[in-house]
Amino acid sequence: MASTYAEERRTHLQALAELLPGHGLVGRMVGGADPVLWAWHPRTGRQTLVFATPTQRGWLFLWSPGGQGTTDDLEATAQALRAALGAEPS
């Protein structure tokens, strides 16, 4: 049975994944019990894994190289992810 922590992480990652198509990106949940979000830009082929982790101020998304965003502002997080993957502004 999945822990509450894993369920909450999955909820945050799924919420972000739902916004990605509106920003020209594609995402897929991977990792089973330890979920991460695989995000990529279909035209550039650039991709990254997005992690969600709790902090003292709430949940934070992290991706390479050095990207981050908050669960409190999913739109800004999706835009930052789009910029990191080299997508054109929508």
Gaussian input, Z-matrix of N, CA and C with variables (Angstrom, degrees):
# hf/3-21g

backbone

0 1
 N
 C     1     B1
 C     2     B2     1     A1
 N     3     B3     2     A2     1     D1
 C     4     B4     3     A3     2     D2
 C     5     B5     4     A4     3     D3
 N     6     B6     5     A5     4     D4
 C     7     B7     6     A6     5     D5
 C     8     B8     7     A7     6     D6
 N     9     B9     8     A8     7     D7
 C    10    B10     9     A9     8     D8
 C    11    B11    10    A10     9     D9
 N    12    B12    11    A11    10    D10
 C    13    B13    12    A12    11    D11
 C    14    B14    13    A13    12    D12
 N    15    B15    14    A14    13    D13
 C    16    B16    15    A15    14    D14
 C    17    B17    16    A16    15    D15
 N    18    B18    17    A17    16    D16
 C    19    B19    18    A18    17    D17
 C    20    B20    19    A19    18    D18
 N    21    B21    20    A20    19    D19
 C    22    B22    21    A21    20    D20
 C    23    B23    22    A22    21    D21
 N    24    B24    23    A23    22    D22
 C    25    B25    24    A24    23    D23
 C    26    B26    25    A25    24    D24
 N    27    B27    26    A26    25    D25
 C    28    B28    27    A27    26    D26
 C    29    B29    28    A28    27    D27
 N    30    B30    29    A29    28    D28
 C    31    B31    30    A30    29    D29
 C    32    B32    31    A31    30    D30
 N    33    B33    32    A32    31    D31
 C    34    B34    33    A33    32    D32
 C    35    B35    34    A34    33    D33
 N    36    B36    35    A35    34    D34
 C    37    B37    36    A36    35    D35
 C    38    B38    37    A37    36    D36
 N    39    B39    38    A38    37    D37
 C    40    B40    39    A39    38    D38
 C    41    B41    40    A40    39    D39
 N    42    B42    41    A41    40    D40
 C    43    B43    42    A42    41    D41
 C    44    B44    43    A43    42    D42
 N    45    B45    44    A44    43    D43
 C    46    B46    45    A45    44    D44
 C    47    B47    46    A46    45    D45
 N    48    B48    47    A47    46    D46
 C    49    B49    48    A48    47    D47
 C    50    B50    49    A49    48    D48
 N    51    B51    50    A50    49    D49
 C    52    B52    51    A51    50    D50
 C    53    B53    52    A52    51    D51
 N    54    B54    53    A53    52    D52
 C    55    B55    54    A54    53    D53
 C    56    B56    55    A55    54    D54
 N    57    B57    56    A56    55    D55
 C    58    B58    57    A57    56    D56
 C    59    B59    58    A58    57    D57
 N    60    B60    59    A59    58    D58
 C    61    B61    60    A60    59    D59
 C    62    B62    61    A61    60    D60
 N    63    B63    62    A62    61    D61
 C    64    B64    63    A63    62    D62
 C    65    B65    64    A64    63    D63
 N    66    B66    65    A65    64    D64
 C    67    B67    66    A66    65    D65
 C    68    B68    67    A67    66    D66
 N    69    B69    68    A68    67    D67
 C    70    B70    69    A69    68    D68
 C    71    B71    70    A70    69    D69
 N    72    B72    71    A71    70    D70
 C    73    B73    72    A72    71    D71
 C    74    B74    73    A73    72    D72
 N    75    B75    74    A74    73    D73
 C    76    B76    75    A75    74    D74
 C    77    B77    76    A76    75    D75
 N    78    B78    77    A77    76    D76
 C    79    B79    78    A78    77    D77
 C    80    B80    79    A79    78    D78
 N    81    B81    80    A80    79    D79
 C    82    B82    81    A81    80    D80
 C    83    B83    82    A82    81    D81
 N    84    B84    83    A83    82    D82
 C    85    B85    84    A84    83    D83
 C    86    B86    85    A85    84    D84
 N    87    B87    86    A86    85    D85
 C    88    B88    87    A87    86    D86
 C    89    B89    88    A88    87    D87
 N    90    B90    89    A89    88    D88
 C    91    B91    90    A90    89    D89
 C    92    B92    91    A91    90    D90
 N    93    B93    92    A92    91    D91
 C    94    B94    93    A93    92    D92
 C    95    B95    94    A94    93    D93
 N    96    B96    95    A95    94    D94
 C    97    B97    96    A96    95    D95
 C    98    B98    97    A97    96    D96
 N    99    B99    98    A98    97    D97
 C   100   B100    99    A99    98    D98
 C   101   B101   100   A100    99    D99
 N   102   B102   101   A101   100   D100
 C   103   B103   102   A102   101   D101
 C   104   B104   103   A103   102   D102
 N   105   B105   104   A104   103   D103
 C   106   B106   105   A105   104   D104
 C   107   B107   106   A106   105   D105
 N   108   B108   107   A107   106   D106
 C   109   B109   108   A108   107   D107
 C   110   B110   109   A109   108   D108
 N   111   B111   110   A110   109   D109
 C   112   B112   111   A111   110   D110
 C   113   B113   112   A112   111   D111
 N   114   B114   113   A113   112   D112
 C   115   B115   114   A114   113   D113
 C   116   B116   115   A115   114   D114
 N   117   B117   116   A116   115   D115
 C   118   B118   117   A117   116   D116
 C   119   B119   118   A118   117   D117
 N   120   B120   119   A119   118   D118
 C   121   B121   120   A120   119   D119
 C   122   B122   121   A121   120   D120
 N   123   B123   122   A122   121   D121
 C   124   B124   123   A123   122   D122
 C   125   B125   124   A124   123   D123
 N   126   B126   125   A125   124   D124
 C   127   B127   126   A126   125   D125
 C   128   B128   127   A127   126   D126
 N   129   B129   128   A128   127   D127
 C   130   B130   129   A129   128   D128
 C   131   B131   130   A130   129   D129
 N   132   B132   131   A131   130   D130
 C   133   B133   132   A132   131   D131
 C   134   B134   133   A133   132   D132
 N   135   B135   134   A134   133   D133
 C   136   B136   135   A135   134   D134
 C   137   B137   136   A136   135   D135
 N   138   B138   137   A137   136   D136
 C   139   B139   138   A138   137   D137
 C   140   B140   139   A139   138   D138
 N   141   B141   140   A140   139   D139
 C   142   B142   141   A141   140   D140
 C   143   B143   142   A142   141   D141
 N   144   B144   143   A143   142   D142
 C   145   B145   144   A144   143   D143
 C   146   B146   145   A145   144   D144
 N   147   B147   146   A146   145   D145
 C   148   B148   147   A147   146   D146
 C   149   B149   148   A148   147   D147
 N   150   B150   149   A149   148   D148
 C   151   B151   150   A150   149   D149
 C   152   B152   151   A151   150   D150
 N   153   B153   152   A152   151   D151
 C   154   B154   153   A153   152   D152
 C   155   B155   154   A154   153   D153
 N   156   B156   155   A155   154   D154
 C   157   B157   156   A156   155   D155
 C   158   B158   157   A157   156   D156
 N   159   B159   158   A158   157   D157
 C   160   B160   159   A159   158   D158
 C   161   B161   160   A160   159   D159
 N   162   B162   161   A161   160   D160
 C   163   B163   162   A162   161   D161
 C   164   B164   163   A163   162   D162
 N   165   B165   164   A164   163   D163
 C   166   B166   165   A165   164   D164
 C   167   B167   166   A166   165   D165
 N   168   B168   167   A167   166   D166
 C   169   B169   168   A168   167   D167
 C   170   B170   169   A169   168   D168
 N   171   B171   170   A170   169   D169
 C   172   B172   171   A171   170   D170
 C   173   B173   172   A172   171   D171
 N   174   B174   173   A173   172   D172
 C   175   B175   174   A174   173   D173
 C   176   B176   175   A175   174   D174
 N   177   B177   176   A176   175   D175
 C   178   B178   177   A177   176   D176
 C   179   B179   178   A178   177   D177
 N   180   B180   179   A179   178   D178
 C   181   B181   180   A180   179   D179
 C   182   B182   181   A181   180   D180
 N   183   B183   182   A182   181   D181
 C   184   B184   183   A183   182   D182
 C   185   B185   184   A184   183   D183
 N   186   B186   185   A185   184   D184
 C   187   B187   186   A186   185   D185
 C   188   B188   187   A187   186   D186
 N   189   B189   188   A188   187   D187
 C   190   B190   189   A189   188   D188
 C   191   B191   190   A190   189   D189
 N   192   B192   191   A191   190   D190
 C   193   B193   192   A192   191   D191
 C   194   B194   193   A193   192   D192
 N   195   B195   194   A194   193   D193
 C   196   B196   195   A195   194   D194
 C   197   B197   196   A196   195   D195
 N   198   B198   197   A197   196   D196
 C   199   B199   198   A198   197   D197
 C   200   B200   199   A199   198   D198
 N   201   B201   200   A200   199   D199
 C   202   B202   201   A201   200   D200
 C   203   B203   202   A202   201   D201
 N   204   B204   203   A203   202   D202
 C   205   B205   204   A204   203   D203
 C   206   B206   205   A205   204   D204
 N   207   B207   206   A206   205   D205
 C   208   B208   207   A207   206   D206
 C   209   B209   208   A208   207   D207
 N   210   B210   209   A209   208   D208
 C   211   B211   210   A210   209   D209
 C   212   B212   211   A211   210   D210
 N   213   B213   212   A212   211   D211
 C   214   B214   213   A213   212   D212
 C   215   B215   214   A214   213   D213
 N   216   B216   215   A215   214   D214
 C   217   B217   216   A216   215   D215
 C   218   B218   217   A217   216   D216
 N   219   B219   218   A218   217   D217
 C   220   B220   219   A219   218   D218
 C   221   B221   220   A220   219   D219
 N   222   B222   221   A221   220   D220
 C   223   B223   222   A222   221   D221
 C   224   B224   223   A223   222   D222
 N   225   B225   224   A224   223   D223
 C   226   B226   225   A225   224   D224
 C   227   B227   226   A226   225   D225
 N   228   B228   227   A227   226   D226
 C   229   B229   228   A228   227   D227
 C   230   B230   229   A229   228   D228
 N   231   B231   230   A230   229   D229
 C   232   B232   231   A231   230   D230
 C   233   B233   232   A232   231   D231
 N   234   B234   233   A233   232   D232
 C   235   B235   234   A234   233   D233
 C   236   B236   235   A235   234   D234
 N   237   B237   236   A236   235   D235
 C   238   B238   237   A237   236   D236
 C   239   B239   238   A238   237   D237
 N   240   B240   239   A239   238   D238
 C   241   B241   240   A240   239   D239
 C   242   B242   241   A241   240   D240
 N   243   B243   242   A242   241   D241
 C   244   B244   243   A243   242   D242
 C   245   B245   244   A244   243   D243
 N   246   B246   245   A245   244   D244
 C   247   B247   246   A246   245   D245
 C   248   B248   247   A247   246   D246
 N   249   B249   248   A248   247   D247
 C   250   B250   249   A249   248   D248
 C   251   B251   250   A250   249   D249
 N   252   B252   251   A251   250   D250
 C   253   B253   252   A252   251   D251
 C   254   B254   253   A253   252   D252
 N   255   B255   254   A254   253   D253
 C   256   B256   255   A255   254   D254
 C   257   B257   256   A256   255   D255
 N   258   B258   257   A257   256   D256
 C   259   B259   258   A258   257   D257
 C   260   B260   259   A259   258   D258
 N   261   B261   260   A260   259   D259
 C   262   B262   261   A261   260   D260
 C   263   B263   262   A262   261   D261
 N   264   B264   263   A263   262   D262
 C   265   B265   264   A264   263   D263
 C   266   B266   265   A265   264   D264
 N   267   B267   266   A266   265   D265
 C   268   B268   267   A267   266   D266
 C   269   B269   268   A268   267   D267

   B1=1.4610
   B2=1.5371
   B3=1.3071
   B4=1.4626
   B5=1.5298
   B6=1.3228
   B7=1.4588
   B8=1.5222
   B9=1.3210
   B10=1.4642
   B11=1.5204
   B12=1.3394
   B13=1.4648
   B14=1.5301
   B15=1.3354
   B16=1.4674
   B17=1.5271
   B18=1.3093
   B19=1.4646
   B20=1.5241
   B21=1.3213
   B22=1.4692
   B23=1.5283
   B24=1.3276
   B25=1.4659
   B26=1.5243
   B27=1.3277
   B28=1.4644
   B29=1.5342
   B30=1.3207
   B31=1.4697
   B32=1.5238
   B33=1.3308
   B34=1.4624
   B35=1.5377
   B36=1.3172
   B37=1.4632
   B38=1.5320
   B39=1.3151
   B40=1.4620
   B41=1.5273
   B42=1.3255
   B43=1.4720
   B44=1.5248
   B45=1.3275
   B46=1.4587
   B47=1.5235
   B48=1.3192
   B49=1.4647
   B50=1.5264
   B51=1.3144
   B52=1.4619
   B53=1.5217
   B54=1.3312
   B55=1.4688
   B56=1.5292
   B57=1.3089
   B58=1.4628
   B59=1.5278
   B60=1.3329
   B61=1.4691
   B62=1.5356
   B63=1.3088
   B64=1.4573
   B65=1.5197
   B66=1.3161
   B67=1.4644
   B68=1.5234
   B69=1.3403
   B70=1.4555
   B71=1.5141
   B72=1.3245
   B73=1.4602
   B74=1.5215
   B75=1.3166
   B76=1.4524
   B77=1.5204
   B78=1.3178
   B79=1.4504
   B80=1.5094
   B81=1.3251
   B82=1.4597
   B83=1.5301
   B84=1.3126
   B85=1.4561
   B86=1.5221
   B87=1.3319
   B88=1.4577
   B89=1.5228
   B90=1.3166
   B91=1.4524
   B92=1.5092
   B93=1.3051
   B94=1.4618
   B95=1.5145
   B96=1.3418
   B97=1.4662
   B98=1.5181
   B99=1.3372
   B100=1.4718
   B101=1.5227
   B102=1.3301
   B103=1.4591
   B104=1.5298
   B105=1.3239
   B106=1.4596
   B107=1.5239
   B108=1.3149
   B109=1.4564
   B110=1.5245
   B111=1.3089
   B112=1.4564
   B113=1.5217
   B114=1.3270
   B115=1.4660
   B116=1.5211
   B117=1.3341
   B118=1.4537
   B119=1.5104
   B120=1.3338
   B121=1.4601
   B122=1.5200
   B123=1.3279
   B124=1.4590
   B125=1.5357
   B126=1.3219
   B127=1.4764
   B128=1.5157
   B129=1.3245
   B130=1.4672
   B131=1.5214
   B132=1.3314
   B133=1.4490
   B134=1.5244
   B135=1.3232
   B136=1.4726
   B137=1.5191
   B138=1.3298
   B139=1.4564
   B140=1.5176
   B141=1.3143
   B142=1.4636
   B143=1.5202
   B144=1.3108
   B145=1.4596
   B146=1.5196
   B147=1.3220
   B148=1.4584
   B149=1.5249
   B150=1.3187
   B151=1.4576
   B152=1.5249
   B153=1.3081
   B154=1.4678
   B155=1.5248
   B156=1.3190
   B157=1.4603
   B158=1.5266
   B159=1.3220
   B160=1.4646
   B161=1.5301
   B162=1.3181
   B163=1.4561
   B164=1.5259
   B165=1.3061
   B166=1.4627
   B167=1.5231
   B168=1.3303
   B169=1.4793
   B170=1.5223
   B171=1.3107
   B172=1.4578
   B173=1.5179
   B174=1.3080
   B175=1.4649
   B176=1.5189
   B177=1.3320
   B178=1.4579
   B179=1.5227
   B180=1.3392
   B181=1.4639
   B182=1.5217
   B183=1.3210
   B184=1.4634
   B185=1.5201
   B186=1.3438
   B187=1.4598
   B188=1.5179
   B189=1.3202
   B190=1.4593
   B191=1.5218
   B192=1.2962
   B193=1.4604
   B194=1.5268
   B195=1.2841
   B196=1.4556
   B197=1.5131
   B198=1.3207
   B199=1.4564
   B200=1.5098
   B201=1.3232
   B202=1.4586
   B203=1.5153
   B204=1.3059
   B205=1.4545
   B206=1.5136
   B207=1.3152
   B208=1.4638
   B209=1.5183
   B210=1.3051
   B211=1.4589
   B212=1.5206
   B213=1.3318
   B214=1.4654
   B215=1.5233
   B216=1.3247
   B217=1.4644
   B218=1.5241
   B219=1.3260
   B220=1.4625
   B221=1.5267
   B222=1.3238
   B223=1.4708
   B224=1.5217
   B225=1.3198
   B226=1.4684
   B227=1.5236
   B228=1.3221
   B229=1.4627
   B230=1.5230
   B231=1.3273
   B232=1.4704
   B233=1.5280
   B234=1.3225
   B235=1.4653
   B236=1.5206
   B237=1.3270
   B238=1.4597
   B239=1.5250
   B240=1.2930
   B241=1.4587
   B242=1.5230
   B243=1.3319
   B244=1.4611
   B245=1.5372
   B246=1.3179
   B247=1.4585
   B248=1.5335
   B249=1.3225
   B250=1.4733
   B251=1.5226
   B252=1.3183
   B253=1.4547
   B254=1.5247
   B255=1.3263
   B256=1.4519
   B257=1.4999
   B258=1.3226
   B259=1.4621
   B260=1.5155
   B261=1.3046
   B262=1.4690
   B263=1.5178
   B264=1.3304
   B265=1.4726
   B266=1.5226
   B267=1.3420
   B268=1.4573
   B269=1.5001
   A1=108.92
   A2=116.92
   A3=122.14
   A4=110.81
   A5=114.60
   A6=119.40
   A7=110.50
   A8=115.96
   A9=121.04
   A10=109.84
   A11=116.06
   A12=121.50
   A13=110.79
   A14=117.28
   A15=121.31
   A16=110.82
   A17=117.34
   A18=120.98
   A19=110.91
   A20=116.61
   A21=119.97
   A22=110.16
   A23=116.70
   A24=120.50
   A25=109.75
   A26=116.86
   A27=121.18
   A28=111.00
   A29=116.69
   A30=120.91
   A31=110.91
   A32=117.54
   A33=121.03
   A34=111.17
   A35=116.51
   A36=120.14
   A37=111.25
   A38=117.64
   A39=120.99
   A40=111.35
   A41=116.60
   A42=119.88
   A43=110.19
   A44=117.02
   A45=120.18
   A46=110.50
   A47=117.26
   A48=121.55
   A49=111.77
   A50=117.28
   A51=121.42
   A52=112.39
   A53=118.01
   A54=121.52
   A55=113.05
   A56=117.99
   A57=120.85
   A58=114.53
   A59=120.57
   A60=118.75
   A61=113.24
   A62=117.56
   A63=121.62
   A64=113.25
   A65=116.34
   A66=122.67
   A67=111.27
   A68=116.21
   A69=120.90
   A70=114.40
   A71=117.18
   A72=121.38
   A73=110.37
   A74=115.15
   A75=122.12
   A76=107.39
   A77=116.97
   A78=120.28
   A79=111.71
   A80=114.69
   A81=120.46
   A82=108.05
   A83=115.24
   A84=120.22
   A85=108.53
   A86=116.52
   A87=122.38
   A88=108.61
   A89=116.51
   A90=119.42
   A91=116.10
   A92=118.41
   A93=120.10
   A94=113.46
   A95=116.35
   A96=121.77
   A97=112.54
   A98=117.56
   A99=122.75
   A100=108.59
   A101=117.89
   A102=121.08
   A103=114.14
   A104=113.60
   A105=123.67
   A106=106.04
   A107=116.15
   A108=121.41
   A109=108.75
   A110=116.57
   A111=122.22
   A112=105.61
   A113=117.09
   A114=121.76
   A115=109.33
   A116=116.32
   A117=120.10
   A118=111.13
   A119=113.52
   A120=121.60
   A121=106.73
   A122=118.48
   A123=120.87
   A124=114.81
   A125=118.51
   A126=119.21
   A127=112.54
   A128=117.61
   A129=119.23
   A130=112.12
   A131=117.10
   A132=121.22
   A133=113.42
   A134=116.89
   A135=120.01
   A136=109.12
   A137=115.17
   A138=120.57
   A139=111.00
   A140=115.15
   A141=121.36
   A142=109.10
   A143=115.45
   A144=121.90
   A145=108.07
   A146=116.40
   A147=122.34
   A148=107.94
   A149=115.24
   A150=122.72
   A151=108.69
   A152=116.70
   A153=121.68
   A154=107.05
   A155=115.30
   A156=119.68
   A157=110.38
   A158=116.94
   A159=119.09
   A160=110.52
   A161=115.71
   A162=122.18
   A163=107.64
   A164=116.82
   A165=119.89
   A166=111.86
   A167=116.91
   A168=121.14
   A169=113.14
   A170=118.03
   A171=121.20
   A172=110.22
   A173=116.51
   A174=121.57
   A175=111.36
   A176=114.86
   A177=122.36
   A178=108.86
   A179=116.19
   A180=122.04
   A181=108.07
   A182=116.85
   A183=122.69
   A184=109.23
   A185=116.33
   A186=121.07
   A187=109.01
   A188=115.08
   A189=122.15
   A190=109.31
   A191=119.35
   A192=129.39
   A193=111.67
   A194=117.60
   A195=122.76
   A196=116.68
   A197=118.61
   A198=120.73
   A199=112.76
   A200=114.75
   A201=119.77
   A202=110.51
   A203=115.36
   A204=122.66
   A205=108.81
   A206=115.95
   A207=120.05
   A208=111.45
   A209=114.84
   A210=119.96
   A211=110.28
   A212=116.90
   A213=121.64
   A214=112.50
   A215=118.00
   A216=121.67
   A217=108.67
   A218=115.40
   A219=120.65
   A220=112.72
   A221=117.69
   A222=120.16
   A223=110.64
   A224=117.40
   A225=120.83
   A226=110.59
   A227=116.69
   A228=120.47
   A229=110.21
   A230=118.25
   A231=121.18
   A232=110.89
   A233=117.70
   A234=120.78
   A235=111.13
   A236=118.07
   A237=121.69
   A238=110.32
   A239=117.25
   A240=121.58
   A241=110.77
   A242=116.17
   A243=121.00
   A244=110.04
   A245=117.35
   A246=120.87
   A247=111.41
   A248=116.43
   A249=120.53
   A250=112.26
   A251=116.60
   A252=120.23
   A253=112.36
   A254=116.75
   A255=120.84
   A256=115.52
   A257=117.48
   A258=121.44
   A259=110.51
   A260=115.55
   A261=121.85
   A262=109.00
   A263=119.18
   A264=120.57
   A265=109.95
   A266=116.22
   A267=118.98
   A268=112.25
   D1=136.56
   D2=-178.43
   D3=-71.85
   D4=145.58
   D5=178.04
   D6=-76.23
   D7=161.96
   D8=176.41
   D9=-59.95
   D10=-38.90
   D11=177.91
   D12=-57.61
   D13=-49.03
   D14=-179.26
   D15=-65.40
   D16=-37.96
   D17=179.00
   D18=-64.90
   D19=-42.66
   D20=179.48
   D21=-66.60
   D22=-41.42
   D23=177.74
   D24=-60.36
   D25=-45.73
   D26=179.25
   D27=-60.10
   D28=-41.24
   D29=179.44
   D30=-60.22
   D31=-44.70
   D32=179.86
   D33=-66.11
   D34=-43.72
   D35=-179.55
   D36=-65.40
   D37=-39.56
   D38=178.51
   D39=-65.81
   D40=-38.11
   D41=178.14
   D42=-62.32
   D43=-41.79
   D44=177.32
   D45=-67.16
   D46=-42.92
   D47=-179.58
   D48=-57.48
   D49=-37.11
   D50=-179.67
   D51=-65.11
   D52=-26.66
   D53=-179.95
   D54=-84.56
   D55=-21.39
   D56=-172.13
   D57=-58.21
   D58=-42.67
   D59=179.79
   D60=-58.21
   D61=-32.66
   D62=177.55
   D63=-68.85
   D64=-11.79
   D65=179.03
   D66=-113.73
   D67=15.77
   D68=177.45
   D69=75.65
   D70=18.35
   D71=-178.78
   D72=-115.86
   D73=163.79
   D74=176.93
   D75=-122.36
   D76=144.16
   D77=178.16
   D78=-140.48
   D79=151.97
   D80=177.50
   D81=-144.59
   D82=133.80
   D83=176.10
   D84=-75.20
   D85=134.35
   D86=176.84
   D87=-137.17
   D88=164.13
   D89=173.48
   D90=105.22
   D91=-0.09
   D92=176.47
   D93=56.10
   D94=-116.60
   D95=-176.38
   D96=-70.87
   D97=-22.07
   D98=177.11
   D99=-115.10
   D100=76.94
   D101=-169.69
   D102=-70.45
   D103=145.03
   D104=168.17
   D105=-136.90
   D106=165.06
   D107=179.41
   D108=-109.62
   D109=121.67
   D110=175.12
   D111=-90.86
   D112=117.07
   D113=-177.58
   D114=-120.40
   D115=140.91
   D116=177.74
   D117=-150.21
   D118=159.73
   D119=176.56
   D120=-103.33
   D121=119.65
   D122=-173.90
   D123=-64.09
   D124=-28.33
   D125=-179.32
   D126=-84.76
   D127=-40.97
   D128=-177.87
   D129=-85.52
   D130=-22.51
   D131=-177.23
   D132=77.76
   D133=-1.63
   D134=178.68
   D135=-71.48
   D136=143.85
   D137=-176.34
   D138=-147.50
   D139=161.63
   D140=177.16
   D141=-157.75
   D142=163.51
   D143=171.47
   D144=-101.58
   D145=135.88
   D146=179.52
   D147=-109.09
   D148=125.63
   D149=177.60
   D150=-104.74
   D151=151.00
   D152=173.30
   D153=-120.64
   D154=131.47
   D155=-177.57
   D156=-140.59
   D157=143.81
   D158=177.92
   D159=-78.30
   D160=145.48
   D161=175.12
   D162=-130.35
   D163=179.43
   D164=177.76
   D165=-65.66
   D166=-23.10
   D167=-178.04
   D168=-102.61
   D169=7.88
   D170=-177.57
   D171=122.16
   D172=-167.79
   D173=-177.50
   D174=-84.14
   D175=145.28
   D176=-178.20
   D177=-130.69
   D178=139.52
   D179=172.59
   D180=-94.86
   D181=140.17
   D182=177.79
   D183=-131.80
   D184=139.60
   D185=174.69
   D186=-149.68
   D187=163.80
   D188=-179.07
   D189=-91.56
   D190=143.84
   D191=0.20
   D192=-95.18
   D193=104.15
   D194=173.46
   D195=76.09
   D196=14.85
   D197=-178.67
   D198=-82.49
   D199=151.27
   D200=174.78
   D201=-156.58
   D202=157.60
   D203=177.66
   D204=-159.87
   D205=165.47
   D206=-177.70
   D207=-104.35
   D208=157.82
   D209=174.92
   D210=-76.92
   D211=-15.03
   D212=179.57
   D213=-74.94
   D214=-21.43
   D215=-179.56
   D216=-136.65
   D217=78.13
   D218=-176.34
   D219=-63.42
   D220=-34.72
   D221=179.08
   D222=-62.74
   D223=-46.74
   D224=178.67
   D225=-63.63
   D226=-37.65
   D227=177.89
   D228=-64.32
   D229=-44.89
   D230=178.70
   D231=-62.94
   D232=-38.84
   D233=178.02
   D234=-65.74
   D235=-40.26
   D236=178.57
   D237=-66.68
   D238=-37.88
   D239=177.33
   D240=-65.98
   D241=-42.04
   D242=177.06
   D243=-60.39
   D244=-43.64
   D245=178.62
   D246=-63.31
   D247=-39.05
   D248=180.00
   D249=-66.36
   D250=-29.51
   D251=-178.70
   D252=-93.33
   D253=5.56
   D254=174.14
   D255=78.79
   D256=19.89
   D257=-179.57
   D258=-76.59
   D259=150.97
   D260=174.38
   D261=-72.02
   D262=147.61
   D263=174.63
   D264=-59.26
   D265=140.05
   D266=179.50
   D267=-89.66

